[in-house]
Amino acid sequence: MLIDDFDEGGTITVLTSPDPEAAVYADEVRAAYTAGVTLSDGPAKGFAIGEDVTGPGRAR
């Protein structure tokens, strides 16, 4: 998971389905701070990342 204040005013990117041999992730979800993201799999499945984590009004 990447939380980036400088990517288009603030984005959350979640990388999933790693392929260690190719050193890539097969799936990526990217959303603005205001939209938020809910993790769809893995040990944190269902965890929501939104303005409660990134902070309201942080998008530039």
Distance bins in CASP14 RR format, pairs under 12 A and 6 or more apart:
PFRMAT RR
TARGET T0000
AUTHOR 0000-0000-0000
RMODE 2
METHOD distances of the structure
MODEL  1
1 11 0 0 0 0 0 1 0 0 0 0 0
1 12 1 0 0 1 0 0 0 0 0 0 0
1 13 1 0 0 1 0 0 0 0 0 0 0
1 14 1 0 1 0 0 0 0 0 0 0 0
1 15 1 0 0 1 0 0 0 0 0 0 0
1 16 0 0 0 0 1 0 0 0 0 0 0
1 25 0 0 0 0 0 1 0 0 0 0 0
1 28 0 0 0 0 0 1 0 0 0 0 0
1 29 0 0 0 0 1 0 0 0 0 0 0
1 30 0 0 0 0 0 1 0 0 0 0 0
1 31 0 0 0 0 0 1 0 0 0 0 0
1 36 0 0 0 0 0 1 0 0 0 0 0
1 37 0 0 0 0 1 0 0 0 0 0 0
1 38 0 0 0 0 0 1 0 0 0 0 0
1 39 1 0 0 1 0 0 0 0 0 0 0
1 42 0 0 0 0 0 1 0 0 0 0 0
1 44 0 0 0 0 1 0 0 0 0 0 0
1 47 0 0 0 0 1 0 0 0 0 0 0
1 49 1 0 0 1 0 0 0 0 0 0 0
1 50 0 0 0 0 0 1 0 0 0 0 0
1 53 0 0 0 0 1 0 0 0 0 0 0
1 54 0 0 0 0 0 1 0 0 0 0 0
2 10 0 0 0 0 0 1 0 0 0 0 0
2 11 1 0 0 1 0 0 0 0 0 0 0
2 12 1 0 0 1 0 0 0 0 0 0 0
2 13 1 0 1 0 0 0 0 0 0 0 0
2 14 1 0 0 1 0 0 0 0 0 0 0
2 15 1 0 0 1 0 0 0 0 0 0 0
2 25 0 0 0 0 0 1 0 0 0 0 0
2 28 0 0 0 0 1 0 0 0 0 0 0
2 29 0 0 0 0 0 1 0 0 0 0 0
2 30 0 0 0 0 1 0 0 0 0 0 0
2 31 0 0 0 0 0 1 0 0 0 0 0
2 37 0 0 0 0 0 1 0 0 0 0 0
2 49 0 0 0 0 0 1 0 0 0 0 0
2 54 0 0 0 0 0 1 0 0 0 0 0
3 9 0 0 0 0 0 1 0 0 0 0 0
3 10 1 0 0 1 0 0 0 0 0 0 0
3 11 1 0 0 1 0 0 0 0 0 0 0
3 12 1 0 1 0 0 0 0 0 0 0 0
3 13 0 0 0 0 1 0 0 0 0 0 0
3 14 0 0 0 0 1 0 0 0 0 0 0
3 30 0 0 0 0 0 1 0 0 0 0 0
3 31 0 0 0 0 0 1 0 0 0 0 0
3 32 0 0 0 0 0 1 0 0 0 0 0
3 33 0 0 0 0 1 0 0 0 0 0 0
3 36 0 0 0 0 0 1 0 0 0 0 0
3 37 0 0 0 0 1 0 0 0 0 0 0
3 49 1 0 0 1 0 0 0 0 0 0 0
3 50 0 0 0 0 1 0 0 0 0 0 0
3 51 0 0 0 0 0 1 0 0 0 0 0
3 53 1 0 0 1 0 0 0 0 0 0 0
3 54 1 0 0 1 0 0 0 0 0 0 0
3 55 0 0 0 0 0 1 0 0 0 0 0
3 58 0 0 0 0 1 0 0 0 0 0 0
3 59 0 0 0 0 0 1 0 0 0 0 0
4 10 1 0 1 0 0 0 0 0 0 0 0
4 11 1 0 1 0 0 0 0 0 0 0 0
4 12 1 0 0 1 0 0 0 0 0 0 0
4 13 1 0 0 1 0 0 0 0 0 0 0
4 14 0 0 0 0 0 1 0 0 0 0 0
4 30 0 0 0 0 1 0 0 0 0 0 0
4 31 0 0 0 0 0 1 0 0 0 0 0
4 32 0 0 0 0 0 1 0 0 0 0 0
4 33 0 0 0 0 1 0 0 0 0 0 0
4 54 0 0 0 0 1 0 0 0 0 0 0
4 58 0 0 0 0 0 1 0 0 0 0 0
4 59 0 0 0 0 0 1 0 0 0 0 0
4 60 0 0 0 0 0 1 0 0 0 0 0
5 11 0 0 0 0 1 0 0 0 0 0 0
5 12 0 0 0 0 0 1 0 0 0 0 0
5 32 0 0 0 0 0 1 0 0 0 0 0
5 33 0 0 0 0 1 0 0 0 0 0 0
5 54 0 0 0 0 1 0 0 0 0 0 0
5 55 0 0 0 0 0 1 0 0 0 0 0
5 57 0 0 0 0 0 1 0 0 0 0 0
5 58 1 0 0 1 0 0 0 0 0 0 0
5 59 0 0 0 0 1 0 0 0 0 0 0
5 60 1 0 0 1 0 0 0 0 0 0 0
6 33 0 0 0 0 0 1 0 0 0 0 0
6 58 0 0 0 0 0 1 0 0 0 0 0
6 59 0 0 0 0 0 1 0 0 0 0 0
6 60 0 0 0 0 1 0 0 0 0 0 0
7 13 1 0 0 1 0 0 0 0 0 0 0
7 30 0 0 0 0 1 0 0 0 0 0 0
7 31 0 0 0 0 0 1 0 0 0 0 0
7 32 0 0 0 0 1 0 0 0 0 0 0
7 33 0 0 0 0 1 0 0 0 0 0 0
7 54 0 0 0 0 0 1 0 0 0 0 0
7 59 0 0 0 0 0 1 0 0 0 0 0
7 60 0 0 0 0 0 1 0 0 0 0 0
8 30 0 0 0 0 1 0 0 0 0 0 0
8 31 0 0 0 0 0 1 0 0 0 0 0
8 32 1 0 0 1 0 0 0 0 0 0 0
8 33 0 0 0 0 1 0 0 0 0 0 0
8 34 0 0 0 0 0 1 0 0 0 0 0
8 35 0 0 0 0 0 1 0 0 0 0 0
8 59 0 0 0 0 1 0 0 0 0 0 0
8 60 0 0 0 0 1 0 0 0 0 0 0
9 32 1 0 0 1 0 0 0 0 0 0 0
9 33 1 0 0 1 0 0 0 0 0 0 0
9 34 0 0 0 0 1 0 0 0 0 0 0
9 54 0 0 0 0 0 1 0 0 0 0 0
9 57 0 0 0 0 0 1 0 0 0 0 0
9 58 0 0 0 0 1 0 0 0 0 0 0
9 59 1 0 1 0 0 0 0 0 0 0 0
9 60 1 0 1 0 0 0 0 0 0 0 0
10 30 0 0 0 0 0 1 0 0 0 0 0
10 31 0 0 0 0 1 0 0 0 0 0 0
10 32 1 0 0 1 0 0 0 0 0 0 0
10 33 1 0 1 0 0 0 0 0 0 0 0
10 34 0 0 0 0 1 0 0 0 0 0 0
10 35 0 0 0 0 0 1 0 0 0 0 0
10 36 0 0 0 0 0 1 0 0 0 0 0
10 50 0 0 0 0 0 1 0 0 0 0 0
10 51 0 0 0 0 0 1 0 0 0 0 0
10 53 0 0 0 0 0 1 0 0 0 0 0
10 54 1 0 0 1 0 0 0 0 0 0 0
10 55 0 0 0 0 0 1 0 0 0 0 0
10 57 0 0 0 0 0 1 0 0 0 0 0
10 58 1 0 0 1 0 0 0 0 0 0 0
10 59 1 0 1 0 0 0 0 0 0 0 0
10 60 1 0 0 1 0 0 0 0 0 0 0
11 28 0 0 0 0 0 1 0 0 0 0 0
11 29 0 0 0 0 0 1 0 0 0 0 0
11 30 1 0 1 0 0 0 0 0 0 0 0
11 31 1 0 0 1 0 0 0 0 0 0 0
11 32 1 0 1 0 0 0 0 0 0 0 0
11 33 1 0 0 1 0 0 0 0 0 0 0
11 34 0 0 0 0 0 1 0 0 0 0 0
11 35 0 0 0 0 1 0 0 0 0 0 0
11 36 0 0 0 0 1 0 0 0 0 0 0
11 37 0 0 0 0 1 0 0 0 0 0 0
11 49 0 0 0 0 0 1 0 0 0 0 0
11 50 0 0 0 0 0 1 0 0 0 0 0
11 54 0 0 0 0 1 0 0 0 0 0 0
11 58 0 0 0 0 0 1 0 0 0 0 0
11 59 0 0 0 0 1 0 0 0 0 0 0
11 60 0 0 0 0 0 1 0 0 0 0 0
12 28 0 0 0 0 0 1 0 0 0 0 0
12 29 0 0 0 0 1 0 0 0 0 0 0
12 30 1 0 0 1 0 0 0 0 0 0 0
12 31 1 0 1 0 0 0 0 0 0 0 0
12 32 1 0 0 1 0 0 0 0 0 0 0
12 33 1 0 0 1 0 0 0 0 0 0 0
12 34 0 0 0 0 0 1 0 0 0 0 0
12 35 0 0 0 0 1 0 0 0 0 0 0
12 36 1 0 1 0 0 0 0 0 0 0 0
12 37 1 0 1 0 0 0 0 0 0 0 0
12 38 0 0 0 0 0 1 0 0 0 0 0
12 39 0 0 0 0 0 1 0 0 0 0 0
12 47 0 0 0 0 0 1 0 0 0 0 0
12 48 0 0 0 0 0 1 0 0 0 0 0
12 49 1 0 1 0 0 0 0 0 0 0 0
12 50 1 0 0 1 0 0 0 0 0 0 0
12 51 0 0 0 0 0 1 0 0 0 0 0
12 52 0 0 0 0 0 1 0 0 0 0 0
12 53 0 0 0 0 1 0 0 0 0 0 0
12 54 1 0 0 1 0 0 0 0 0 0 0
12 55 0 0 0 0 0 1 0 0 0 0 0
12 58 0 0 0 0 0 1 0 0 0 0 0
12 59 0 0 0 0 0 1 0 0 0 0 0
13 25 0 0 0 0 1 0 0 0 0 0 0
13 27 0 0 0 0 0 1 0 0 0 0 0
13 28 1 0 0 1 0 0 0 0 0 0 0
13 29 1 0 0 1 0 0 0 0 0 0 0
13 30 1 0 1 0 0 0 0 0 0 0 0
13 31 0 0 0 0 1 0 0 0 0 0 0
13 32 0 0 0 0 0 1 0 0 0 0 0
13 33 0 0 0 0 0 1 0 0 0 0 0
13 36 0 0 0 0 0 1 0 0 0 0 0
13 37 0 0 0 0 1 0 0 0 0 0 0
13 39 0 0 0 0 0 1 0 0 0 0 0
13 49 0 0 0 0 0 1 0 0 0 0 0
14 25 0 0 0 0 1 0 0 0 0 0 0
14 27 0 0 0 0 1 0 0 0 0 0 0
14 28 1 0 0 1 0 0 0 0 0 0 0
14 29 1 0 1 0 0 0 0 0 0 0 0
14 30 1 0 0 1 0 0 0 0 0 0 0
14 31 0 0 0 0 1 0 0 0 0 0 0
14 36 0 0 0 0 1 0 0 0 0 0 0
14 37 1 0 1 0 0 0 0 0 0 0 0
14 38 0 0 0 0 1 0 0 0 0 0 0
14 39 1 0 0 1 0 0 0 0 0 0 0
14 40 0 0 0 0 1 0 0 0 0 0 0
14 41 0 0 0 0 1 0 0 0 0 0 0
14 42 0 0 0 0 0 1 0 0 0 0 0
14 44 0 0 0 0 1 0 0 0 0 0 0
14 45 0 0 0 0 0 1 0 0 0 0 0
14 46 0 0 0 0 0 1 0 0 0 0 0
14 47 0 0 0 0 1 0 0 0 0 0 0
14 48 0 0 0 0 0 1 0 0 0 0 0
14 49 1 0 0 1 0 0 0 0 0 0 0
14 50 0 0 0 0 0 1 0 0 0 0 0
15 23 0 0 0 0 0 1 0 0 0 0 0
15 24 0 0 0 0 1 0 0 0 0 0 0
15 25 1 1 0 0 0 0 0 0 0 0 0
15 26 0 0 0 0 1 0 0 0 0 0 0
15 27 1 0 0 1 0 0 0 0 0 0 0
15 28 1 0 1 0 0 0 0 0 0 0 0
15 29 0 0 0 0 1 0 0 0 0 0 0
15 30 0 0 0 0 1 0 0 0 0 0 0
15 37 0 0 0 0 0 1 0 0 0 0 0
15 39 0 0 0 0 0 1 0 0 0 0 0
15 40 0 0 0 0 0 1 0 0 0 0 0
15 41 0 0 0 0 0 1 0 0 0 0 0
16 24 0 0 0 0 0 1 0 0 0 0 0
16 25 1 0 0 1 0 0 0 0 0 0 0
16 26 1 0 0 1 0 0 0 0 0 0 0
16 27 1 0 1 0 0 0 0 0 0 0 0
16 28 1 0 0 1 0 0 0 0 0 0 0
16 29 1 0 0 1 0 0 0 0 0 0 0
16 30 0 0 0 0 0 1 0 0 0 0 0
16 37 0 0 0 0 0 1 0 0 0 0 0
16 39 0 0 0 0 1 0 0 0 0 0 0
16 40 1 0 0 1 0 0 0 0 0 0 0
16 41 1 0 0 1 0 0 0 0 0 0 0
16 42 1 0 0 1 0 0 0 0 0 0 0
16 43 0 0 0 0 0 1 0 0 0 0 0
16 44 0 0 0 0 0 1 0 0 0 0 0
16 45 0 0 0 0 0 1 0 0 0 0 0
17 24 0 0 0 0 1 0 0 0 0 0 0
17 25 1 0 0 1 0 0 0 0 0 0 0
17 26 1 1 0 0 0 0 0 0 0 0 0
17 27 1 0 1 0 0 0 0 0 0 0 0
17 28 0 0 0 0 1 0 0 0 0 0 0
17 29 0 0 0 0 0 1 0 0 0 0 0
17 40 0 0 0 0 0 1 0 0 0 0 0
17 41 0 0 0 0 1 0 0 0 0 0 0
17 42 0 0 0 0 0 1 0 0 0 0 0
18 24 1 0 0 1 0 0 0 0 0 0 0
18 25 1 0 1 0 0 0 0 0 0 0 0
18 26 1 0 0 1 0 0 0 0 0 0 0
18 27 0 0 0 0 1 0 0 0 0 0 0
18 28 0 0 0 0 0 1 0 0 0 0 0
18 41 0 0 0 0 0 1 0 0 0 0 0
18 42 0 0 0 0 0 1 0 0 0 0 0
19 25 1 0 0 1 0 0 0 0 0 0 0
19 26 1 0 1 0 0 0 0 0 0 0 0
19 27 0 0 0 0 0 1 0 0 0 0 0
20 26 0 0 0 0 0 1 0 0 0 0 0
26 41 0 0 0 0 0 1 0 0 0 0 0
27 39 0 0 0 0 0 1 0 0 0 0 0
27 40 0 0 0 0 1 0 0 0 0 0 0
27 41 0 0 0 0 1 0 0 0 0 0 0
27 42 0 0 0 0 0 1 0 0 0 0 0
28 37 0 0 0 0 0 1 0 0 0 0 0
28 40 0 0 0 0 0 1 0 0 0 0 0
29 35 0 0 0 0 0 1 0 0 0 0 0
29 36 0 0 0 0 1 0 0 0 0 0 0
29 37 1 0 1 0 0 0 0 0 0 0 0
29 38 0 0 0 0 1 0 0 0 0 0 0
29 39 0 0 0 0 1 0 0 0 0 0 0
29 40 1 0 0 1 0 0 0 0 0 0 0
29 41 0 0 0 0 0 1 0 0 0 0 0
29 49 0 0 0 0 0 1 0 0 0 0 0
30 36 0 0 0 0 0 1 0 0 0 0 0
30 37 0 0 0 0 1 0 0 0 0 0 0
30 49 0 0 0 0 0 1 0 0 0 0 0
31 37 1 0 1 0 0 0 0 0 0 0 0
31 38 0 0 0 0 1 0 0 0 0 0 0
31 39 0 0 0 0 0 1 0 0 0 0 0
31 48 0 0 0 0 0 1 0 0 0 0 0
31 49 0 0 0 0 1 0 0 0 0 0 0
31 50 0 0 0 0 1 0 0 0 0 0 0
31 51 0 0 0 0 0 1 0 0 0 0 0
31 54 0 0 0 0 0 1 0 0 0 0 0
31 59 0 0 0 0 0 1 0 0 0 0 0
32 49 0 0 0 0 0 1 0 0 0 0 0
32 50 0 0 0 0 1 0 0 0 0 0 0
32 51 0 0 0 0 0 1 0 0 0 0 0
32 54 0 0 0 0 1 0 0 0 0 0 0
32 57 0 0 0 0 0 1 0 0 0 0 0
32 58 0 0 0 0 0 1 0 0 0 0 0
32 59 1 0 0 1 0 0 0 0 0 0 0
32 60 0 0 0 0 0 1 0 0 0 0 0
33 49 0 0 0 0 1 0 0 0 0 0 0
33 50 1 0 0 1 0 0 0 0 0 0 0
33 51 1 0 0 1 0 0 0 0 0 0 0
33 52 0 0 0 0 0 1 0 0 0 0 0
33 53 0 0 0 0 1 0 0 0 0 0 0
33 54 1 0 1 0 0 0 0 0 0 0 0
33 55 1 0 0 1 0 0 0 0 0 0 0
33 56 0 0 0 0 1 0 0 0 0 0 0
33 57 1 0 0 1 0 0 0 0 0 0 0
33 58 1 0 1 0 0 0 0 0 0 0 0
33 59 1 0 1 0 0 0 0 0 0 0 0
33 60 0 0 0 0 1 0 0 0 0 0 0
34 49 0 0 0 0 0 1 0 0 0 0 0
34 50 0 0 0 0 1 0 0 0 0 0 0
34 51 1 0 0 1 0 0 0 0 0 0 0
34 52 0 0 0 0 0 1 0 0 0 0 0
34 54 0 0 0 0 1 0 0 0 0 0 0
34 55 0 0 0 0 0 1 0 0 0 0 0
34 56 0 0 0 0 1 0 0 0 0 0 0
34 57 0 0 0 0 1 0 0 0 0 0 0
34 58 0 0 0 0 1 0 0 0 0 0 0
34 59 1 0 1 0 0 0 0 0 0 0 0
34 60 0 0 0 0 0 1 0 0 0 0 0
35 48 0 0 0 0 0 1 0 0 0 0 0
35 49 0 0 0 0 0 1 0 0 0 0 0
35 50 1 0 0 1 0 0 0 0 0 0 0
35 51 0 0 0 0 1 0 0 0 0 0 0
35 54 0 0 0 0 0 1 0 0 0 0 0
35 59 0 0 0 0 0 1 0 0 0 0 0
36 47 0 0 0 0 0 1 0 0 0 0 0
36 48 1 0 0 1 0 0 0 0 0 0 0
36 49 1 0 1 0 0 0 0 0 0 0 0
36 50 1 0 1 0 0 0 0 0 0 0 0
36 51 1 0 0 1 0 0 0 0 0 0 0
36 52 0 0 0 0 1 0 0 0 0 0 0
36 53 0 0 0 0 1 0 0 0 0 0 0
36 54 1 0 0 1 0 0 0 0 0 0 0
36 55 0 0 0 0 0 1 0 0 0 0 0
36 59 0 0 0 0 0 1 0 0 0 0 0
37 44 0 0 0 0 0 1 0 0 0 0 0
37 46 0 0 0 0 0 1 0 0 0 0 0
37 47 0 0 0 0 1 0 0 0 0 0 0
37 48 1 0 0 1 0 0 0 0 0 0 0
37 49 1 0 1 0 0 0 0 0 0 0 0
37 50 1 0 0 1 0 0 0 0 0 0 0
37 51 0 0 0 0 0 1 0 0 0 0 0
37 53 0 0 0 0 1 0 0 0 0 0 0
37 54 0 0 0 0 0 1 0 0 0 0 0
38 44 0 0 0 0 1 0 0 0 0 0 0
38 45 0 0 0 0 1 0 0 0 0 0 0
38 46 1 0 1 0 0 0 0 0 0 0 0
38 47 1 0 0 1 0 0 0 0 0 0 0
38 48 1 0 1 0 0 0 0 0 0 0 0
38 49 1 0 0 1 0 0 0 0 0 0 0
38 50 0 0 0 0 1 0 0 0 0 0 0
38 53 0 0 0 0 0 1 0 0 0 0 0
39 45 1 0 1 0 0 0 0 0 0 0 0
39 46 1 0 1 0 0 0 0 0 0 0 0
39 47 1 0 1 0 0 0 0 0 0 0 0
39 48 1 0 0 1 0 0 0 0 0 0 0
39 49 1 0 0 1 0 0 0 0 0 0 0
39 50 0 0 0 0 0 1 0 0 0 0 0
39 53 0 0 0 0 0 1 0 0 0 0 0
40 46 1 0 0 1 0 0 0 0 0 0 0
40 47 0 0 0 0 0 1 0 0 0 0 0
40 48 0 0 0 0 0 1 0 0 0 0 0
40 49 0 0 0 0 0 1 0 0 0 0 0
41 47 0 0 0 0 0 1 0 0 0 0 0
47 53 0 0 0 0 1 0 0 0 0 0 0
48 54 0 0 0 0 0 1 0 0 0 0 0
49 55 0 0 0 0 0 1 0 0 0 0 0
50 56 0 0 0 0 1 0 0 0 0 0 0
50 57 0 0 0 0 0 1 0 0 0 0 0
50 58 0 0 0 0 0 1 0 0 0 0 0
50 59 0 0 0 0 0 1 0 0 0 0 0
51 57 1 0 0 1 0 0 0 0 0 0 0
51 58 1 0 0 1 0 0 0 0 0 0 0
51 59 0 0 0 0 1 0 0 0 0 0 0
52 58 0 0 0 0 0 1 0 0 0 0 0
54 60 0 0 0 0 0 1 0 0 0 0 0
END
